[in-house]
Amino acid sequence: MGNSTTHPTKYNLKVTTMKGIIPKIIEANSPGHSIVQMPTIRIENFGPVKYFESEVKDIMFFIGPQASGKSTISKAIFFFKSLPEELLKWIYDATPEDLEPPIIGFAKHLQKRFVDYFGTTRHLQPFLMEYSYANDKTIKLNLNEGYVQVNFSQTILDELNTIFRIVRDYSTQLQQQVSSNTLKDLLERDAERRNYFKSLEKHLHTLFAETRNPVFIPAGRNLLSTLADQIQNINPHSLDGFTKSFVDRINNLKPVFKDNLHALVEDKKRLTTTKIEFEQVYFAIKVITNILKGEYRCDAEGEKIYFSDQEYTRLQYSSSGQQEAIWILLLTFKLVLDQEEVFVVFEEPEAHLYPEAQNDIVELIGLLANARPTNQIVITTHSPYILTAFNNLLYAHQLGQSKPAQVANVFNPQVWIAPNRVAAYFVANGQCQSILDEELNQLQAEKVDGASSLTNEKYDKLFELDD
């Protein structure tokens, strides 16, 4: 990572009056030009991961044996990248006691979220997690007497204290306002509160240099599909933070898919002014239909896969591949349709899918990566097919620079992947080895296909014994 020239960000804090008092956070123009560093993450002695350090690229792969630390790394990245959203939620729910002093209250909230995501820490050996967002903005987590300690760099600490001062002032001013329950007053107070949180959200995005909506798609999705009708009865405290968040997300989305995907696009076209990237959306529908071999709908009777207007099967009785893939497909479609700026973790997208379908799902993920230029993707996988399929997209991008029309006949340009956006690691025995060939700009899938080599070696031994 090269040196970077930075200038401290300055903020003018201005109070404007509507009916109440709303703090407005306006970013001042910084003198000169600043070069923003790419975020980096470092992990030492956490779970199965002995050491890992990397820039956080737009598309990251982690492949290796089970229990090697792939999910640990992806969850750690997600934890840090979701901090702006966590902080905004915490401020929204904070009591006056939480804000005295707020930096300690927020640190305790992060400790709790860490346990939600990774489990209790009292049995662990000392570890370190460090995430650098940009320009001296760093958060470190380490263990002290069995408990996670949260350490903010001075730049983040100063700006957090500025935010918390505004929050305290706003909370105090709200309490001093004369209460009135007329409809006009209620609507004005509601509008003021929305504007206040929009200002805070913008400030947090600037502070952490992070504007993406974080989405985590965990492994084991077929179980959630099988228990679709009973999922609301599962005790949320029995789920880890990632799975609970995923369950909440899909439960909120199910009513959206009451009709087929084409109807959803038409509704959005008629009822909203949001720009729709039709080429992306219709390509996504084509890929999804090819993988599902049908259409998903959720009605009053539950979730179904339709094969024709009258023929269907309930989702819990569909194939394991359909159950595993369904919410990867639908979530990705919705993100592409809505043109959300996102950071998405895909755990084992290949689960229960035939190699041909794995190729299709890679193209869908590639489409999402390109749907917005700032979108970021993390993939954990056991499948060399996934890496090989992404190699095709990397190669398509390279060859497409000189032969765009010919390559477009093989791969939709919407899924070509620029090599400079990619990092890939083989994770095993606590160590992480890059498997990106920087000369060829290809992922070294053969390095992780040890199972085939072992199988062939044993077959050769049997062949030698065959008279």
VENBELBEL-V487119 format. One record per backbone hydrogen bond with DSSP energy under -0.5 kcal/mol. NH is the residue of the N-H (numbers start at 1). CO is the residue of the C=O. If there is no record, write none. Layout:
BEGIN
NH;CO / NH;CO
END
This chain:
BEGIN
6;4 / 12;26 / 13;11 / 14;12 / 14;24 / 16;14 / 16;22 / 18;16 / 18;20 / 22;16 / 22;20 / 23;21 / 24;14 / 25;23 / 26;12 / 26;24 / 27;25 / 28;10 / 35;5 / 36;34 / 40;132 / 41;54 / 42;130 / 43;52 / 44;128 / 45;50 / 46;49 / 47;45 / 49;46 / 50;48 / 50;430 / 51;430 / 52;43 / 54;41 / 56;39 / 57;55 / 59;421 / 60;377 / 61;423 / 62;379 / 63;425 / 64;381 / 68;65 / 73;69 / 74;70 / 75;71 / 76;72 / 77;73 / 78;74 / 79;75 / 80;76 / 81;77 / 82;78 / 83;80 / 86;82 / 87;83 / 88;84 / 89;85 / 90;86 / 91;87 / 92;88 / 93;89 / 94;90 / 98;95 / 99;95 / 100;97 / 100;101 / 102;99 / 104;101 / 105;101 / 106;102 / 107;103 / 108;104 / 109;105 / 110;106 / 111;107 / 112;108 / 113;109 / 114;110 / 115;111 / 116;112 / 117;113 / 118;114 / 119;115 / 124;121 / 128;44 / 129;141 / 130;42 / 131;139 / 132;40 / 133;131 / 133;137 / 134;137 / 137;134 / 138;136 / 139;131 / 140;151 / 141;129 / 142;149 / 143;127 / 144;147 / 147;144 / 149;142 / 151;140 / 151;149 / 153;138 / 155;136 / 157;153 / 158;154 / 159;155 / 160;156 / 161;157 / 162;158 / 163;159 / 164;160 / 165;161 / 166;162 / 167;163 / 168;164 / 169;165 / 170;166 / 171;167 / 172;168 / 173;169 / 174;170 / 175;171 / 176;172 / 177;173 / 177;174 / 186;182 / 187;183 / 188;184 / 189;185 / 190;186 / 191;187 / 192;188 / 193;189 / 194;190 / 195;191 / 196;192 / 197;193 / 198;194 / 199;195 / 200;196 / 201;197 / 202;198 / 203;199 / 204;200 / 205;201 / 206;202 / 207;203 / 208;204 / 209;205 / 210;205 / 213;341 / 214;212 / 215;343 / 217;215 / 217;345 / 218;216 / 223;220 / 224;220 / 225;221 / 226;222 / 227;223 / 228;225 / 230;227 / 231;227 / 231;228 / 233;230 / 234;231 / 238;235 / 239;236 / 241;116 / 244;240 / 245;241 / 246;242 / 247;243 / 248;244 / 249;245 / 250;246 / 251;247 / 252;248 / 253;249 / 254;250 / 255;251 / 256;253 / 257;253 / 257;254 / 258;255 / 258;256 / 264;260 / 265;261 / 266;262 / 267;263 / 268;264 / 269;265 / 270;266 / 271;267 / 272;268 / 278;276 / 281;277 / 282;278 / 283;279 / 284;280 / 285;281 / 286;282 / 287;283 / 288;284 / 289;285 / 290;286 / 291;287 / 292;288 / 293;289 / 294;289 / 295;306 / 297;304 / 298;257 / 299;302 / 302;299 / 304;297 / 305;313 / 306;295 / 306;304 / 307;311 / 308;311 / 313;305 / 315;303 / 317;314 / 318;315 / 323;319 / 324;320 / 325;321 / 326;322 / 328;325 / 329;325 / 330;326 / 331;327 / 332;328 / 333;329 / 334;330 / 335;331 / 336;332 / 337;333 / 338;334 / 339;335 / 340;335 / 342;340 / 343;213 / 344;376 / 345;215 / 346;344 / 346;378 / 347;217 / 347;345 / 348;346 / 348;380 / 351;348 / 353;350 / 357;354 / 358;354 / 359;355 / 360;356 / 361;357 / 362;358 / 363;359 / 364;360 / 365;361 / 366;362 / 367;363 / 368;364 / 369;365 / 370;366 / 371;367 / 371;368 / 372;368 / 375;372 / 376;342 / 377;58 / 378;344 / 379;60 / 380;346 / 381;62 / 384;382 / 386;383 / 387;383 / 388;384 / 389;385 / 390;386 / 391;387 / 392;388 / 393;389 / 394;390 / 395;391 / 396;392 / 397;393 / 398;394 / 399;395 / 400;396 / 401;397 / 401;398 / 402;399 / 403;399 / 407;403 / 408;404 / 409;405 / 409;406 / 410;407 / 411;407 / 415;412 / 416;413 / 417;393 / 421;418 / 422;419 / 423;59 / 425;61 / 426;433 / 427;63 / 427;425 / 428;426 / 428;431 / 431;428 / 433;426 / 435;424 / 437;435 / 437;442 / 438;436 / 441;437 / 442;437 / 444;435 / 445;443 / 447;444 / 448;445 / 449;446 / 452;449 / 453;449 / 454;450 / 455;451 / 456;452 / 457;453 / 458;454 / 459;455 / 460;456 / 461;457 / 462;458 / 463;459 / 464;460 / 465;461 / 466;462 / 466;463 / 467;465
END
